[in-house]
């Protein structure tokens, strides 16, 4: 009887040790997958910035008072395509000057400055856009996972912050309204 109890204890201990090892393997595999995905996103973001070909599809807009508004990414975006930029805000309710309940400013990029931090795999971009309705300064903070915050300031004292995901233009789902 004692031999049976000792044998059973050994089997249970061994199975517990092997089970713990497989959990650790699963955790390390998940960690490696996450790191590989982050590296892939970093390379994609770097290429989009070098090619000047991306869209910030906005999920949230923040005003200068810190109020946050949930918005539709199809009609609220910043699009950079070579030396052209489109800044659009819109609403699902009603019509606006651009046909989608807001304003669309389309113009030329007059200043482009990108800084990369390879250690943290982040980017900061400063872009100056000249449009028929004003000159706008865009300051982008881009995280390794593609989440991006862009602060828009213009001729007047206000500011607007676009929060969303940076994606290539050809994968974008945005609808561009009439520009002023």
SEKOL-335768 format. One record per residue (C-alpha): residue number from 1; residue in three letters; x, y, z. Coordinates in nm, 4 decimals. Layout:
SEKOL-335768
+-----+------+----------+----------+----------+
: pos : code :        X :        Y :        Z :
+-----+------+----------+----------+----------+
: NUM :  ALA :        X :        Y :        Z :
...
+-----+------+----------+----------+----------+
//
This chain:
SEKOL-335768
+-----+------+----------+----------+----------+
: pos : code :        X :        Y :        Z :
+-----+------+----------+----------+----------+
:   1 :  UNK :   0.0000 :   0.0000 :   0.0000 :
:   2 :  UNK :   0.2858 :   0.2386 :   0.0866 :
:   3 :  UNK :   0.4487 :   0.1686 :  -0.2504 :
:   4 :  UNK :   0.1236 :   0.2551 :  -0.4267 :
:   5 :  UNK :   0.0917 :   0.5871 :  -0.2413 :
:   6 :  UNK :   0.4565 :   0.6778 :  -0.3093 :
:   7 :  UNK :   0.4174 :   0.5842 :  -0.6772 :
:   8 :  UNK :   0.0969 :   0.7886 :  -0.7038 :
:   9 :  UNK :   0.2684 :   1.0896 :  -0.5405 :
:  10 :  UNK :   0.5597 :   1.0642 :  -0.7852 :
:  11 :  UNK :   0.3246 :   1.0480 :  -1.0843 :
:  12 :  UNK :   0.1261 :   1.3514 :  -0.9625 :
:  13 :  UNK :   0.4436 :   1.5509 :  -0.8962 :
:  14 :  UNK :   0.5880 :   1.4675 :  -1.2377 :
:  15 :  UNK :   0.2647 :   1.5594 :  -1.4158 :
:  16 :  UNK :   0.2513 :   1.8908 :  -1.2276 :
:  17 :  UNK :   0.6109 :   1.9726 :  -1.3268 :
:  18 :  UNK :   0.5432 :   1.8924 :  -1.6936 :
:  19 :  UNK :   0.2188 :   2.0929 :  -1.6901 :
:  20 :  UNK :   0.3985 :   2.3972 :  -1.5492 :
:  21 :  UNK :   0.6621 :   2.3703 :  -1.8208 :
:  22 :  UNK :   0.4007 :   2.3675 :  -2.0974 :
:  23 :  UNK :   0.2288 :   2.6769 :  -1.9512 :
:  24 :  UNK :   0.5647 :   2.8573 :  -1.9528 :
:  25 :  UNK :   0.6186 :   2.7494 :  -2.3152 :
:  26 :  UNK :   0.2760 :   2.8872 :  -2.4123 :
:  27 :  UNK :   0.3525 :   3.2182 :  -2.2392 :
:  28 :  UNK :   0.6880 :   3.2507 :  -2.4121 :
:  29 :  UNK :   0.5286 :   3.1612 :  -2.7470 :
:  30 :  UNK :   0.2625 :   3.4307 :  -2.6997 :
:  31 :  UNK :   0.5312 :   3.6797 :  -2.5992 :
:  32 :  UNK :   0.7376 :   3.5953 :  -2.9077 :
:  33 :  UNK :   0.4311 :   3.6323 :  -3.1329 :
:  34 :  UNK :   0.3521 :   3.9712 :  -2.9796 :
:  35 :  UNK :   0.7114 :   4.0855 :  -3.0268 :
:  36 :  UNK :   0.7148 :   3.9655 :  -3.3895 :
:  37 :  UNK :   0.3858 :   4.1477 :  -3.4606 :
:  38 :  UNK :   0.5224 :   4.4646 :  -3.3002 :
:  39 :  UNK :   0.8376 :   4.4418 :  -3.5142 :
:  40 :  UNK :   0.6270 :   4.3897 :  -3.8289 :
:  41 :  UNK :   0.4130 :   4.6945 :  -3.7428 :
:  42 :  UNK :   0.7269 :   4.9018 :  -3.6749 :
:  43 :  UNK :   0.8739 :   4.8172 :  -4.0172 :
:  44 :  UNK :   0.5382 :   4.8920 :  -4.1854 :
:  45 :  UNK :   0.5081 :   5.2275 :  -4.0064 :
:  46 :  UNK :   0.8638 :   5.3216 :  -4.0995 :
:  47 :  UNK :   0.7962 :   5.2401 :  -4.4652 :
:  48 :  UNK :   0.4691 :   5.4401 :  -4.4659 :
:  49 :  UNK :   0.6485 :   5.7439 :  -4.3221 :
:  50 :  UNK :   0.9367 :   5.7165 :  -4.5696 :
:  51 :  UNK :   0.6940 :   5.6832 :  -4.8628 :
:  52 :  UNK :   0.4632 :   5.9570 :  -4.7263 :
:  53 :  UNK :   0.1689 :   5.7298 :  -4.7915 :
:  54 :  UNK :  -0.0629 :   5.6729 :  -4.4944 :
:  55 :  UNK :  -0.3978 :   5.7525 :  -4.3358 :
:  56 :  UNK :  -0.4725 :   5.8174 :  -3.9701 :
:  57 :  UNK :  -0.8235 :   5.6748 :  -3.9313 :
:  58 :  UNK :  -0.9565 :   5.8535 :  -3.6253 :
:  59 :  UNK :  -1.1668 :   5.6820 :  -3.3596 :
:  60 :  UNK :  -1.1593 :   5.9684 :  -3.1080 :
:  61 :  UNK :  -1.1282 :   6.3460 :  -3.1341 :
:  62 :  UNK :  -1.0095 :   6.5516 :  -2.8351 :
:  63 :  UNK :  -1.0705 :   6.9265 :  -2.8186 :
:  64 :  UNK :  -0.8540 :   7.1825 :  -2.6402 :
:  65 :  UNK :  -1.0585 :   7.1446 :  -2.3199 :
:  66 :  UNK :  -0.9859 :   6.7723 :  -2.2951 :
:  67 :  UNK :  -1.3318 :   6.6577 :  -2.4048 :
:  68 :  UNK :  -1.3179 :   6.3313 :  -2.6003 :
:  69 :  UNK :  -1.5645 :   6.2431 :  -2.8734 :
:  70 :  UNK :  -1.6172 :   5.9021 :  -3.0317 :
:  71 :  UNK :  -1.6226 :   5.9511 :  -3.4115 :
:  72 :  UNK :  -1.6492 :   5.7445 :  -3.7280 :
:  73 :  UNK :  -1.3082 :   5.6613 :  -3.8806 :
:  74 :  UNK :  -1.4490 :   5.6605 :  -4.2351 :
:  75 :  UNK :  -1.5173 :   6.0368 :  -4.2302 :
:  76 :  UNK :  -1.2671 :   6.1588 :  -3.9668 :
:  77 :  UNK :  -0.9104 :   6.1186 :  -4.0819 :
:  78 :  UNK :  -0.5787 :   6.2687 :  -4.1844 :
:  79 :  UNK :  -0.4489 :   6.1418 :  -4.5168 :
:  80 :  UNK :  -0.0928 :   6.1937 :  -4.6400 :
:  81 :  UNK :  -0.0239 :   6.1006 :  -5.0025 :
:  82 :  UNK :   0.3190 :   6.2122 :  -5.1290 :
:  83 :  UNK :   0.3140 :   6.5939 :  -5.1052 :
:  84 :  UNK :  -0.0638 :   6.6242 :  -5.0595 :
:  85 :  UNK :  -0.2523 :   6.6167 :  -4.7299 :
:  86 :  UNK :  -0.6236 :   6.5883 :  -4.6535 :
:  87 :  UNK :  -0.7591 :   6.6775 :  -4.3095 :
:  88 :  UNK :  -1.1255 :   6.5932 :  -4.2613 :
:  89 :  UNK :  -1.3703 :   6.5991 :  -3.9736 :
:  90 :  UNK :  -1.7281 :   6.4930 :  -4.0222 :
:  91 :  UNK :  -2.0445 :   6.3858 :  -3.8476 :
:  92 :  UNK :  -2.2896 :   6.1054 :  -3.9137 :
:  93 :  UNK :  -2.5702 :   6.3552 :  -3.8487 :
:  94 :  UNK :  -2.6560 :   6.6192 :  -4.1069 :
:  95 :  UNK :  -2.4760 :   6.7814 :  -4.3943 :
:  96 :  UNK :  -2.1813 :   7.0158 :  -4.3790 :
:  97 :  UNK :  -1.9654 :   7.2148 :  -4.6159 :
:  98 :  UNK :  -1.7986 :   6.8938 :  -4.7309 :
:  99 :  UNK :  -2.1124 :   6.6815 :  -4.7736 :
: 100 :  UNK :  -2.0370 :   6.4633 :  -4.4703 :
: 101 :  UNK :  -2.1295 :   6.6979 :  -4.1865 :
: 102 :  UNK :  -1.7995 :   6.8759 :  -4.1393 :
: 103 :  UNK :  -1.5002 :   7.0310 :  -4.3114 :
: 104 :  UNK :  -1.2385 :   6.8936 :  -4.5504 :
: 105 :  UNK :  -0.9103 :   7.0803 :  -4.5979 :
: 106 :  UNK :  -0.6904 :   6.9610 :  -4.8836 :
: 107 :  UNK :  -0.3511 :   7.1142 :  -4.9471 :
: 108 :  UNK :   0.0221 :   7.0830 :  -4.9999 :
: 109 :  UNK :   0.2795 :   6.9722 :  -4.7453 :
: 110 :  UNK :   0.5298 :   7.2550 :  -4.7007 :
: 111 :  UNK :   0.7336 :   7.1097 :  -4.4116 :
: 112 :  UNK :   0.8077 :   6.7468 :  -4.3275 :
: 113 :  UNK :   1.0189 :   6.6393 :  -4.0295 :
: 114 :  UNK :   1.0218 :   6.2835 :  -3.8905 :
: 115 :  UNK :   1.2203 :   6.1693 :  -3.5875 :
: 116 :  UNK :   1.2632 :   5.8025 :  -3.5036 :
: 117 :  UNK :   1.3461 :   5.6475 :  -3.1674 :
: 118 :  UNK :   1.4774 :   5.2977 :  -3.2528 :
: 119 :  UNK :   1.5032 :   5.1942 :  -2.8879 :
: 120 :  UNK :   1.1336 :   5.2450 :  -2.8126 :
: 121 :  UNK :   1.0338 :   5.1957 :  -3.1800 :
: 122 :  UNK :   0.8317 :   5.5182 :  -3.1831 :
: 123 :  UNK :   0.8128 :   5.8041 :  -3.4297 :
: 124 :  UNK :   0.7386 :   6.1749 :  -3.4052 :
: 125 :  UNK :   0.6419 :   6.3645 :  -3.7180 :
: 126 :  UNK :   0.5897 :   6.7361 :  -3.7628 :
: 127 :  UNK :   0.4053 :   6.8370 :  -4.0799 :
: 128 :  UNK :   0.2993 :   7.1798 :  -4.2031 :
: 129 :  UNK :   0.0065 :   7.1804 :  -4.4480 :
: 130 :  UNK :  -0.0956 :   7.4816 :  -4.6558 :
: 131 :  UNK :  -0.4626 :   7.4722 :  -4.7670 :
: 132 :  UNK :  -0.6973 :   7.7300 :  -4.9219 :
: 133 :  UNK :  -0.8675 :   7.7746 :  -4.5824 :
: 134 :  UNK :  -0.5530 :   7.8067 :  -4.3706 :
: 135 :  UNK :  -0.2142 :   7.6761 :  -4.2690 :
: 136 :  UNK :  -0.2203 :   7.3794 :  -4.0313 :
: 137 :  UNK :   0.0501 :   7.2288 :  -3.8136 :
: 138 :  UNK :   0.0225 :   6.8532 :  -3.7494 :
: 139 :  UNK :   0.2294 :   6.6827 :  -3.4779 :
: 140 :  UNK :   0.2125 :   6.3032 :  -3.4849 :
: 141 :  UNK :   0.3145 :   6.0661 :  -3.2028 :
: 142 :  UNK :   0.3226 :   5.7111 :  -3.3373 :
: 143 :  UNK :   0.3488 :   5.4059 :  -3.1084 :
: 144 :  UNK :   0.5057 :   5.0734 :  -3.2137 :
: 145 :  UNK :   0.1633 :   4.9063 :  -3.2453 :
: 146 :  UNK :   0.0370 :   5.1679 :  -3.4931 :
: 147 :  UNK :  -0.1739 :   5.3655 :  -3.2480 :
: 148 :  UNK :  -0.1279 :   5.7316 :  -3.3289 :
: 149 :  UNK :  -0.2117 :   6.0684 :  -3.1830 :
: 150 :  UNK :  -0.1981 :   6.3763 :  -3.4069 :
: 151 :  UNK :  -0.2434 :   6.7286 :  -3.2721 :
: 152 :  UNK :  -0.3807 :   6.9798 :  -3.5215 :
: 153 :  UNK :  -0.3270 :   7.3513 :  -3.4661 :
: 154 :  UNK :  -0.4119 :   7.6260 :  -3.7087 :
: 155 :  UNK :  -0.4285 :   8.0002 :  -3.7503 :
: 156 :  UNK :  -0.6424 :   8.0416 :  -3.4400 :
: 157 :  UNK :  -0.5934 :   7.9501 :  -3.0744 :
: 158 :  UNK :  -0.7735 :   7.6142 :  -3.0777 :
: 159 :  UNK :  -0.6400 :   7.2653 :  -3.1238 :
: 160 :  UNK :  -0.7856 :   6.9276 :  -3.2104 :
: 161 :  UNK :  -0.6274 :   6.5895 :  -3.1416 :
: 162 :  UNK :  -0.6958 :   6.2936 :  -3.3698 :
: 163 :  UNK :  -0.6530 :   5.9515 :  -3.2029 :
: 164 :  UNK :  -0.6601 :   5.6343 :  -3.4086 :
: 165 :  UNK :  -0.4603 :   5.3862 :  -3.6100 :
: 166 :  UNK :  -0.2091 :   5.4557 :  -3.8858 :
: 167 :  UNK :  -0.2672 :   5.2425 :  -4.1963 :
: 168 :  UNK :  -0.1503 :   5.2420 :  -4.5612 :
: 169 :  UNK :  -0.3618 :   5.4440 :  -4.8066 :
: 170 :  UNK :  -0.4489 :   5.1371 :  -5.0161 :
: 171 :  UNK :  -0.5982 :   4.9611 :  -4.7090 :
: 172 :  UNK :  -0.7948 :   5.2666 :  -4.6000 :
: 173 :  UNK :  -1.1751 :   5.2785 :  -4.5778 :
: 174 :  UNK :  -1.2103 :   5.6578 :  -4.5630 :
: 175 :  UNK :  -1.4620 :   5.8619 :  -4.7613 :
: 176 :  UNK :  -1.3285 :   6.1982 :  -4.8710 :
: 177 :  UNK :  -1.5826 :   6.4810 :  -4.8870 :
: 178 :  UNK :  -1.5680 :   6.7999 :  -5.0921 :
: 179 :  UNK :  -1.2695 :   7.0145 :  -5.0080 :
: 180 :  UNK :  -1.2985 :   7.3887 :  -4.9618 :
+-----+------+----------+----------+----------+
//
